[in-house]
Amino acid sequence: MSLQVQGTNDSSIVSKCSMVDRGYFEDKYIHYFVEKTSRRSPIINIGYFVRAAVINSVLKDFVNSLSGDVQIVSFGAGFDTSYFRLYDLSPRCSISYFEIDLSNVVKRKKKIILKSKDLLEKLENVEDSTCDALKSSNYNLLVCDLCDIPKTQKCLVDSGFNQNLPTLFLAECSITYMKEKSSTELINWAGSFVRNGTFVTYEQINPYDGFGLKMTTHFMMLQSPLLSLSKYPTMAAQKQRYEGNGWSNCNVVPAWTAFTNILSVEEIHSSVSLEPFDEWEEWHLKCNHYSLAVARNGTLNDWQPSFLNLSSGEIVNDSIITPTIDWKPIECPCIQRYAHTSVLFGKRTKHILTIGGFGTFNNRHHKRFNDAMCCEYPLGNETLDRVKRQELTKSGFIHHSCTVITGDDFQGVSVVIYGGRTSPDKAVNSCPLLLNCSVEEGGMMIESKELVESESLSVEMPGARWRHSACVMDVDSGKWFVVYGGCSSELKIFDDLWILKLPAFNESTETIKWICASNVSDSLVSNIENKPKPRFSHSSAVWKADNMIVTCGLGANNKVFNDAWKWNFKRRLWEKLEICGMLPRYAHTGNIVGSNLLLVGGVSTMCGVTPGVTVINLKLLTCHEYQLPYLDPSTPVMLHNHSTIYDGDKEALVVIGGGGNCFSFGTHLNSHFVEIPLRQFQS
């Protein structure tokens, strides 16, 4: 196995140490194995916390559910500290712990253990040896290439391994780097070598969607490719792998299901609150691209970790997934960002106005943008030197809203920008910003005006927020700005609804009066529950002038919704739309074309499911789901935190930007925009 693969141990242990230092997980031994600490980002910390919590729970359940003598064999253990933490538990069983790795890793770990009194005192009857291995009566650190099964077996037997004892084999992101033939042979050998055993594997799955392609490319660039993933890409394939190679039965769950079964709702909330955090999409995606497989045989046939409730997890009904959509990706060098907003304006010459977001321009370093950027449309004809940009604020912002007020068919557009954030603990644009953008003779002109609450008015105004929805309704002889939901710092989630009558841009007044429309109720309607639950990263769109349709979103306790609600401006009432067959999703977009509401993309906590396009007929209340097409590995597309515009001339939706910070795999920015013809959805 290559030095690059061995190097994954060094980066992994530093990330685990960062996670421990931030308070996610308790491990008083990890610092012995980290020469130089480095603080990782919150998404990496919480991702490694999920991994640590799952593996720790499995091992604790194993040693606490059995009595007598048991064995644990960790394949490719690296600098893992599980043995030392288990020793402190003083379980009722007697544990013999075996770790197997390559020489370079074992030499370094042995040296660290022998130099530390705290570590060494956990080993009983240590053998005096000049070889690379470290042996004792309860802990053995062995040098062996796992591809050499006869030698692996001999190393274990020579170190006191007893094939008659209950044994847990652990492969935590390790055998995935072996050639598929070799790792399968190892699985088969383990199943036949011990009479009463369990094989626990934590590794990557789902390589073919946008996030999965980013993940596999990352490991290839590290020269440590995932060599079994193409043959065993799903949980079903993982299950078949073990049951077809020496094991009586096997259960596989996503890391997300395992994690949420281990920790209480309060514990998860507490963990997410440890650092400023707002990378929900990438957290959920990461946790559904790793799985925990638990295979068993012999007297351990009925053993399973306490959290492995076989009825848990979300099951997809394949019957609601209809054929794949037809789309056309077109290279777009000018808009590579996510958590931005885009609107289309113009007639003879069309332009796309894009506000804010995170990404890159002209392949420069990644950053949050504070600009208004105007590109000619179709985007495929645009060049970077013809893109017009102008700064709006001092610092860049993301997850705001930008809603069209009026659009001049020929020259410009008026929009209202509201909300957003710089960091997860700093909101911006708490007052609406009116913006006029016009394009004349090759130049862009921007005028802006901030609307502030009058100090003389003792009324409430919306709390600062981001990931909300906003729309403009043309009713009651005015333009009304409607804001619903969203989130803010300290993980607060809103369910309030605010309306604001927008002044004309050229009006002298800049003061405004918000109206909270959340608590207005009809005397005939007394059920206070007949309203959407608090949520963010949902979508809203205007239908028939005075109705706002809100769909899906992410709520408290990581609940992903699959519902649709109608709010009527004149009655100020919510009505739930009874629509069957919608996939849960958030971070999607929603556009209404005629009587159809089209939801594009988003993220779900359902493992193996990437939301595609949902077509909802608002008159008939019917729903059809369409899958995404095959993704080209060289140009993967992630359909979340994007924006979507409707091109009436082409009768198509156009997806602009999108992507995210993909755990430790790096940031992905869609390099293409995607054109989705709507004729394919006509029944």
Residue pairs with C-beta under 8 A, 6 or more apart in sequence:
1 102
1 145
1 147
1 177
1 178
2 223
2 224
3 104
4 222
4 223
4 224
5 177
5 223
5 224
6 102
6 104
6 105
7 222
7 224
8 78
8 173
8 177
8 222
8 224
9 78
9 79
9 101
9 105
11 664
12 48
12 78
12 173
13 30
13 33
13 34
13 78
13 79
14 34
14 36
14 37
14 38
14 40
15 40
15 44
15 45
15 48
15 664
16 25
16 27
16 30
16 48
16 52
17 30
17 31
17 33
17 34
17 37
18 37
18 38
18 39
18 40
18 44
18 45
18 48
19 25
19 40
19 44
19 45
19 46
19 48
19 49
19 52
20 26
20 27
20 30
21 37
21 39
22 39
22 45
22 274
22 275
23 274
24 45
24 46
24 48
24 49
24 52
24 271
24 274
25 49
25 52
25 53
25 56
27 52
27 81
27 85
29 81
29 84
29 85
29 118
29 119
30 81
31 37
32 112
32 116
32 118
32 119
33 79
33 81
33 109
33 112
34 79
40 48
40 664
41 661
42 275
42 276
42 277
42 279
43 277
43 279
43 282
43 283
43 286
43 661
43 663
44 663
44 664
45 274
45 275
46 271
46 272
46 277
46 283
47 283
47 286
47 287
47 663
47 664
49 271
50 255
50 256
50 259
50 286
50 287
50 290
51 172
51 173
51 202
51 255
51 290
53 259
53 262
53 263
54 202
54 255
54 258
54 259
54 262
54 292
55 82
55 170
55 172
55 200
55 202
56 82
56 85
57 258
57 262
57 305
57 306
57 307
58 168
58 170
58 200
58 292
58 294
58 305
59 72
59 82
59 86
59 168
59 170
60 86
60 89
61 305
61 306
61 307
62 70
62 72
62 168
62 198
62 303
62 305
63 70
63 72
63 86
63 89
63 91
63 93
63 95
64 89
64 91
64 92
64 93
65 303
65 306
66 93
66 166
66 303
67 92
67 93
68 93
68 94
68 165
68 166
69 93
69 94
69 96
69 162
69 165
70 93
70 94
70 95
70 96
70 165
70 166
70 167
70 168
71 95
71 96
71 97
71 98
71 161
71 162
71 165
71 166
71 167
71 168
72 82
72 83
72 86
72 95
72 96
72 97
72 98
72 167
72 168
72 170
73 98
73 99
73 100
73 156
73 161
73 167
73 168
73 169
73 170
73 190
74 80
74 82
74 97
74 98
74 99
74 100
74 170
74 172
75 100
75 146
75 169
75 170
75 171
75 174
75 175
75 186
76 100
76 101
76 146
76 171
76 172
76 173
76 174
76 175
76 177
77 99
77 100
77 101
77 170
77 172
77 174
78 101
78 105
78 109
78 174
79 105
79 108
79 109
79 112
80 99
80 172
82 170
83 95
83 97
83 99
83 122
83 139
84 119
84 122
86 95
86 97
87 95
87 122
87 138
94 138
95 138
96 137
96 138
96 139
96 140
96 160
96 161
96 162
96 165
97 138
97 139
97 140
98 140
98 142
98 156
98 159
98 161
99 109
99 139
99 140
99 141
99 142
100 142
100 143
100 144
100 146
100 152
100 155
100 156
101 109
101 141
101 142
101 143
101 144
102 143
102 145
103 132
103 143
106 132
106 133
106 134
106 141
106 142
106 143
107 132
109 134
109 141
110 132
110 133
110 134
110 141
112 119
113 119
113 120
113 123
113 134
113 141
114 120
114 134
120 126
122 139
123 134
123 136
123 138
123 139
124 136
124 137
124 138
124 139
125 136
125 137
126 134
126 135
126 136
127 135
127 136
129 135
131 143
132 143
133 140
133 141
133 142
133 143
133 155
133 159
134 140
134 141
135 141
135 159
137 160
140 159
140 160
142 155
142 156
142 159
143 155
144 151
144 152
144 155
145 151
145 152
146 152
146 175
146 178
146 182
146 183
146 186
147 178
147 179
147 182
147 186
149 185
149 186
149 189
152 186
152 189
153 189
153 193
163 193
163 194
163 195
164 194
164 195
164 196
165 194
165 196
166 196
166 197
166 299
166 300
167 194
167 196
167 197
167 198
168 197
168 198
168 199
168 200
169 190
169 194
169 197
169 198
169 199
169 200
170 200
171 199
171 200
171 201
171 202
171 203
172 201
172 202
172 203
173 202
173 203
173 204
174 203
175 183
175 186
175 187
175 201
175 203
175 228
176 183
176 203
176 204
176 226
176 227
176 228
176 229
177 224
177 225
177 226
177 227
178 186
178 227
178 228
179 227
180 227
180 228
180 231
180 232
183 227
183 228
184 228
184 241
184 245
187 199
187 241
187 242
187 245
187 246
187 247
187 295
188 245
188 246
189 246
190 197
190 199
190 246
191 197
191 199
191 242
191 245
191 246
191 247
191 295
191 297
192 246
194 297
194 298
195 297
195 298
195 299
196 297
196 298
196 299
196 300
197 296
197 297
197 298
197 300
198 294
198 295
198 296
198 297
198 300
198 303
199 242
199 247
199 293
199 294
199 295
199 296
200 292
200 293
200 294
200 295
201 238
201 292
201 293
201 295
202 255
202 290
202 291
202 292
202 293
203 226
203 290
203 291
204 212
204 215
204 216
204 226
204 229
204 289
204 290
205 229
205 232
205 233
205 234
205 235
205 238
205 254
205 289
205 290
205 291
205 607
205 608
206 212
206 233
206 234
206 288
206 289
206 607
206 608
207 213
207 215
207 216
207 226
207 229
207 230
207 233
208 233
208 630
208 631
209 610
209 628
209 631
210 610
210 631
210 636
210 637
210 638
210 639
210 668
211 282
211 285
211 286
211 289
211 638
211 662
211 668
212 289
213 631
213 633
213 636
214 636
214 638
214 662
214 665
214 666
214 668
215 289
215 662
215 663
215 665
216 225
216 226
216 229
216 633
217 633
217 665
218 662
218 664
218 665
218 666
219 225
219 226
231 237
232 238
232 241
234 608
235 252
235 253
235 254
235 291
235 293
235 607
235 608
236 252
238 250
238 252
238 291
238 293
239 250
239 251
239 252
239 293
241 250
242 250
242 293
242 295
243 249
243 250
243 295
246 297
247 295
247 296
247 297
248 296
248 297
248 298
248 301
249 295
249 296
249 301
250 293
250 294
250 295
250 296
251 293
251 294
251 304
251 308
251 310
252 291
252 292
252 293
252 294
253 291
253 292
253 308
253 312
253 313
254 287
254 288
254 290
254 291
254 292
254 313
254 607
255 286
255 287
255 288
255 290
255 291
255 292
256 284
256 287
256 288
256 605
256 607
257 312
257 313
257 607
258 292
258 305
258 307
258 308
259 268
259 287
260 268
260 558
261 307
261 308
261 309
261 312
262 307
263 271
265 557
268 557
268 558
269 491
269 557
272 491
273 490
273 491
276 423
276 424
276 425
276 489
277 424
277 491
278 399
278 421
278 424
278 466
278 467
278 487
279 660
279 661
280 537
280 554
280 558
280 586
280 587
280 603
281 586
281 587
281 603
281 640
281 641
281 660
282 660
282 661
282 662
282 663
284 558
284 603
284 604
284 605
285 603
285 660
285 662
285 663
286 662
286 663
287 605
288 605
288 606
288 607
288 608
291 607
294 304
294 305
294 308
296 302
296 303
296 304
304 310
313 607
314 584
314 605
314 606
314 607
316 606
316 608
316 609
320 581
320 583
320 625
321 625
321 627
322 624
322 625
322 626
322 627
323 626
323 627
324 612
324 626
324 627
324 628
324 629
324 630
325 612
325 613
325 626
325 627
325 628
325 629
325 676
325 680
326 629
326 676
326 677
326 680
327 629
327 674
327 675
327 676
327 677
328 674
328 675
328 676
328 677
329 632
329 635
329 637
329 672
329 673
329 674
329 675
330 378
330 379
330 380
330 672
330 673
330 674
330 675
331 380
331 671
331 672
332 379
332 380
332 382
332 656
332 671
332 672
332 673
333 362
333 382
333 383
333 384
333 671
334 361
334 373
334 375
334 379
334 382
334 383
334 384
334 387
335 342
335 352
335 354
335 359
335 373
335 375
335 379
335 656
335 657
335 673
336 359
336 360
336 361
336 657
336 669
336 670
336 671
337 354
337 357
337 358
337 359
337 360
337 369
337 657
337 669
338 357
338 358
338 359
338 398
338 640
338 641
338 642
338 657
338 658
338 659
338 660
338 669
338 670
339 356
339 357
339 358
339 398
339 399
339 641
340 354
340 355
340 356
340 357
340 358
340 359
340 369
340 398
340 643
340 656
340 657
341 354
341 355
341 356
341 357
341 400
341 401
341 402
341 417
341 643
342 352
342 353
342 354
342 355
342 402
342 643
342 645
342 656
342 657
343 352
343 353
343 402
343 404
343 407
343 413
343 415
343 645
344 350
344 351
344 352
344 377
344 645
344 646
344 647
344 654
345 351
345 353
345 404
345 407
345 408
345 412
345 413
345 437
346 377
346 409
346 410
346 411
346 413
346 439
347 409
347 410
348 410
349 376
349 439
350 376
350 377
350 378
351 374
351 375
351 376
351 377
351 439
352 374
352 375
352 377
352 379
352 645
352 656
353 372
353 373
353 374
353 402
353 413
353 415
353 437
354 372
354 373
354 374
354 375
354 643
354 656
354 657
355 371
355 372
355 373
355 392
355 400
355 402
355 415
355 417
355 435
356 368
356 369
356 370
356 371
356 392
356 396
356 397
356 398
356 400
356 402
356 420
357 368
357 369
357 398
357 657
358 366
358 367
358 368
358 369
358 396
358 398
359 366
359 367
359 369
359 657
359 659
359 669
360 366
360 367
360 669
361 369
361 373
361 384
361 387
361 389
362 384
366 667
366 669
367 396
368 395
368 396
368 397
368 398
368 422
369 396
370 391
370 392
370 393
370 394
370 395
370 396
370 397
371 389
371 390
371 391
371 392
372 389
372 390
372 392
372 435
372 437
372 444
372 446
373 387
373 388
373 389
374 387
374 388
374 389
374 437
374 439
374 444
375 382
375 386
375 387
375 388
376 382
376 386
377 647
379 656
379 673
388 439
388 443
388 444
390 444
390 446
392 417
392 433
392 435
392 446
392 448
393 428
393 429
395 422
395 428
396 422
397 420
397 421
397 422
397 428
397 429
398 420
398 421
398 422
398 466
399 419
399 420
399 421
399 466
399 467
399 641
400 417
400 418
400 419
400 420
400 421
400 428
400 429
400 466
401 417
401 418
401 419
401 420
401 468
401 469
401 470
401 483
402 415
402 416
402 417
403 415
403 416
403 418
403 470
403 471
403 472
403 481
404 413
404 414
404 415
404 472
405 414
405 415
405 416
405 434
405 472
405 479
405 502
406 413
406 414
406 479
407 413
407 414
408 438
411 438
411 439
411 440
412 436
412 437
412 438
412 439
412 445
413 436
413 437
413 438
414 434
414 435
414 436
414 437
414 505
415 434
415 435
415 437
416 432
416 433
416 434
416 435
416 470
416 472
416 481
416 502
417 429
417 432
417 433
417 435
418 429
418 432
418 433
418 468
418 470
418 481
418 483
419 427
419 428
419 429
419 430
419 464
419 465
419 466
419 468
419 470
419 483
419 486
420 427
420 428
420 429
420 466
421 427
421 428
421 466
422 428
424 489
425 489
425 490
426 489
427 464
427 465
427 466
427 488
427 489
428 464
430 462
430 464
431 450
431 451
431 452
431 453
431 512
432 450
432 451
432 481
432 500
432 502
432 512
433 448
433 449
433 450
433 451
434 448
434 449
434 450
434 451
434 502
434 505
435 446
435 447
435 448
436 445
436 446
436 447
436 448
436 505
437 444
437 445
437 446
438 444
438 445
439 445
447 505
449 505
449 510
450 510
451 500
451 502
451 503
451 510
451 511
451 512
452 510
452 511
452 512
453 459
453 461
453 511
453 512
453 513
453 514
454 511
454 512
454 513
457 511
457 513
459 513
459 514
460 514
460 516
461 498
461 514
462 483
462 496
462 498
462 514
463 488
463 492
463 494
463 496
464 488
465 483
465 486
465 487
465 488
465 494
466 486
466 487
466 488
466 536
467 486
467 487
467 536
467 537
468 483
468 484
468 485
468 486
468 487
468 494
468 536
469 483
469 484
469 485
469 486
469 538
469 539
469 540
469 550
470 481
470 482
470 483
470 484
470 540
471 481
471 482
471 540
471 541
471 542
471 548
472 479
472 480
472 481
472 482
472 502
472 542
473 479
473 480
473 482
473 542
473 545
473 546
473 548
473 569
474 480
474 545
475 545
475 546
475 569
475 570
476 569
476 570
478 501
478 502
479 501
479 502
480 499
480 500
480 501
480 502
480 569
481 499
481 500
481 501
481 502
482 497
482 498
482 499
482 540
482 548
482 567
482 569
483 497
483 498
483 499
483 500
484 496
484 497
484 498
484 538
484 540
484 548
484 550
484 567
485 493
485 494
485 495
485 496
485 497
485 532
485 534
485 535
485 536
485 538
485 550
485 553
486 493
486 494
486 536
487 493
487 494
487 536
488 494
493 534
493 535
493 536
493 555
493 556
494 534
494 536
495 518
495 531
495 532
495 533
495 534
495 535
496 516
496 518
497 516
497 517
497 518
497 567
498 514
498 515
498 516
498 517
498 518
499 514
499 515
499 517
499 569
500 512
500 513
500 514
500 515
501 512
501 513
503 509
503 510
503 512
517 572
518 531
520 572
520 573
521 528
521 572
521 573
522 571
522 573
525 573
530 574
530 575
530 576
531 565
531 574
532 550
532 561
532 563
532 565
532 574
533 555
533 556
533 559
533 561
534 555
534 556
535 552
535 553
535 554
535 555
535 561
535 586
536 553
536 554
536 555
536 586
537 553
537 554
537 586
537 587
537 588
538 550
538 551
538 552
538 553
538 554
538 561
538 586
539 550
539 551
539 552
539 553
539 588
539 589
539 590
539 599
540 548
540 549
540 550
540 551
540 590
541 548
541 549
541 590
541 591
541 592
541 597
542 548
542 549
542 592
543 549
543 566
543 592
543 597
543 618
546 568
546 569
546 570
547 566
547 567
547 568
547 569
548 566
548 567
548 569
549 564
549 565
549 566
549 577
549 590
549 592
549 597
549 618
550 564
550 565
550 566
550 567
551 563
551 564
551 565
551 582
551 588
551 590
551 597
551 599
551 616
552 560
552 561
552 562
552 563
552 564
552 582
552 584
552 585
552 586
552 588
552 599
552 602
553 560
553 561
553 586
554 560
554 561
554 586
554 587
555 561
558 605
560 584
560 585
560 586
560 603
560 604
560 605
561 584
561 586
562 582
562 583
562 584
562 585
563 576
563 577
563 579
563 582
564 576
564 577
564 579
564 582
564 597
564 616
565 574
565 575
565 576
565 577
566 574
566 575
566 576
566 577
567 573
567 574
567 575
568 575
577 618
577 621
578 621
579 616
579 621
579 622
579 623
580 623
581 623
581 624
581 625
582 599
582 614
582 616
582 623
582 625
583 604
583 606
583 609
583 611
583 614
583 625
584 604
584 605
584 606
585 599
585 601
585 602
585 603
585 604
585 611
585 614
586 602
586 603
586 604
587 601
587 602
587 603
587 640
587 641
588 599
588 600
588 601
588 602
588 611
588 639
588 640
589 599
589 600
589 601
589 642
589 643
589 644
589 655
590 597
590 598
590 599
590 600
591 597
591 598
591 600
591 644
591 646
591 653
592 598
592 618
593 646
593 653
593 678
595 617
595 618
595 619
596 615
596 616
596 617
596 618
596 678
596 681
597 615
597 616
597 618
598 613
598 614
598 615
598 616
598 653
598 678
598 681
599 611
599 613
599 614
599 616
600 612
600 613
600 639
600 642
600 644
600 653
600 655
600 676
601 611
601 612
601 613
601 639
601 640
601 642
601 655
601 658
602 611
602 639
602 640
603 611
603 640
604 610
604 611
610 627
610 628
610 639
611 639
612 625
612 626
612 627
612 628
612 639
613 625
613 626
613 676
613 681
614 623
614 624
614 625
614 626
615 623
615 624
615 626
615 681
616 622
616 623
617 623
624 681
626 681
628 637
628 639
631 637
635 671
635 672
636 668
637 655
637 658
637 670
637 672
637 674
638 658
638 659
638 660
638 668
638 670
639 655
639 658
639 674
640 658
640 659
640 660
641 657
641 658
641 659
641 660
642 655
642 656
642 657
642 658
642 659
642 670
643 655
643 656
643 657
643 658
644 653
644 654
644 655
644 656
645 653
645 654
645 656
646 652
646 653
646 654
647 653
647 654
647 675
650 675
650 677
651 677
651 678
651 679
652 675
652 676
652 677
652 678
653 675
653 676
653 678
654 673
654 674
654 675
654 676
655 670
655 673
655 674
655 675
655 676
656 673
657 669
657 670
657 673
658 669
658 670
659 667
659 668
659 669
659 670
660 667
660 668
661 667
662 668
